[in-house]
C-alpha cells in the first residue's frame, strides 16, 4: 500500500501525541517544538487550516509562564487541535461501520494498568467495556454480552475467582472465553481457576503484539462453535445458526410450492427490570420458564428460536397472519399464569409479540423480520403484554415515532470552543437511525439548574471531570441520585490516563470514560454504541 504525504503527516502526529502520553509531564519547549513542526509541515502540504490552529496554540503557549505541563493540562490545551486534526484527516473509504464489532469486557482494579490495556486494545479496533469491581463487571456482562472476558488477577485474586464462578456457566453456554492475566499466578490459583471455567491463564508480561493474535484465535474458535451448535444452551430453543437453515427451507417452499408461513417476534416486557430487581440468576430462570412455556404450547410443526437476549422468533408453517396471532395469544395467556419467585417475592412477567405472514414482495428474512419488528414495536408503545399483527397503521405509527424521536446529548465542558465544535459535528450524525440533538453547558451548576434532564427521551452526557466550582465527580454523584441509568448514559472526559478519579467515577455510576486528547472518530463510535443500548426495548 502506498501512503500519501497527508497520511504520513497525520500518522506522525498520532505517534508524537502517544509519546507525550507515555510521559508523566511534558515541557513547554517540547510542545513548542512539536507545534512548530506541525505548522511548517502542514503549510508545506497545503493544510493551511491546520497550520493556523498550530500557530494559535504556539501564541497561547508563549504567553504562558508554566514550563512543566501535567498530563491533564497539556491534553486539555491540545484537545480542540486534535479534533481539528481529525476533521481534516484524509480517511480512506472502508467498511468499519458494517464490520462486526468485537467487544471485550476488561476488569482491573488498578487504574494505571486498566487504562494502558484499554488504550492498547482500542488501537487494535476492539470496543472495550471497563470495570473496577465485581458488581459492575457482572452488570456489563449481562447488559452487553461481550465477545471476550478479560480479568486481571493482580491484587484481586479473590474477586477474580468469584467473578469466574459467577460468570463461567453463562459464558460457557455462549462460547465466551474467559481470560485471566496476572503476575506469577500460583499453581493453586491456576488449578482453582481452571476448575471453575477459565479458558486461558496468561502472564501479564505478554506482549502487545502477541495479545491480539490470541484474542483472534479464541474468536475463531467461538465462531466455529456457534456455527456448529443448533440449540441455545440456556433456553433449549434453537439458535440463530439453525434459523438461517430453516428460513431457507420455508422460503423455498413458499416460492416453489406456494406453502404459506408466518413469523412471530416475541420480546419479554421489562426484562431488564427483572434483572435489576431480582438478579441475573432469576432472570435466567425467567428465560428458561418462558422458553419452556412456548415449547410446550406451540404446534409440533413450529420452530422456536432464541434471536438474542430476551428476544425470540417463532416460525409457523401453513398458517396465515390472523391464525398465527391467535396461536401467540394463547401462548401469552399461558405465560401470564406463571408465577416466578425470588426469596419471599412472587412476580409475573409478560411478553409482547409482532406477527407478519410471508408476502410476495418479501425477498429476504430481514424484510419479514422488519415487518414483525414494526408490529412488535407498536405493541410495546401501546401497553405491552399483547400481540400485534403487521398492518399499514403499524408501519405508519413507527414512522411517526421515528420522526419525533431524538437522541439527546449534553456536553458539559468549560472550554467553549470544544463545546462549539462538538455541538456542530455531533448534530450532523445519526445514532441508531435517530437524529442527535446537542446542548452544551459551561459548568455543572448551569447544567443541574436546567430542565435538560427532565426532557423525555434517551440521553447521553459527556461530562468533563475538571470543571470550575462543582467538579465532574460531584456532578456525576448528584446525577446518579436523580436519573435512571437505563435512560441516561454518562461518559467522563478526562485528561489523565492514570487517575484514581476514574475508578471513583466508574464506582459512582459513570458508564465509561474517554481520555483527552481524543479524536472525533473515537467519540462517534462510543456514542453509537450507547445509542444501541439506550434505544433497546424494555
Secondary structure, DSSP 8 states (H G I E B T S, - for coil): ----HHHHHHHHHHHHHHHHHTSSEEEHHHHHHHHHHHHHHHHHTT-HHHHHHHHHHHHHHHT----EEEHHHHHHHHHHHHHHHHHH-------TTTS---EEEEE-S-HHHHHHHHHHHHHTT-EEEEESSHHHHHHHHHHH--SEEEEE-TT-HHHHHHHHHHHHHHHHHTT-EEEEEESS--HHHHHHHHHHT-SEEEETT--HHHHHHHHHHHHHHHHHHHHH--B-TTT-SB-HHHHHHHHHHHHHHHHHH---EEEEEEEETTHHHHHHHH-HHHHHHHHHHHHHHHHHHS-TT-EEEEEETTEEEEEEES--HHHHHHHHHHHHHHHHT--EEETTEEE---EEEEEEE--TT--SHHHHHHHHHHHHHHHHHTTSSSEEE--HHHHHHHHHHHHT-EEEEEEE-S-HHHHHHHHHHHTT-EETTEEEEEEEESSHHHHHHSSGGGSSS-EEEEEES--SSS-HHHHHHHHHHHS-TTTEEEEEEES-SS-HHHHHHHHHT--EEEESS--HHHHHHHHHHHHHHHTS--
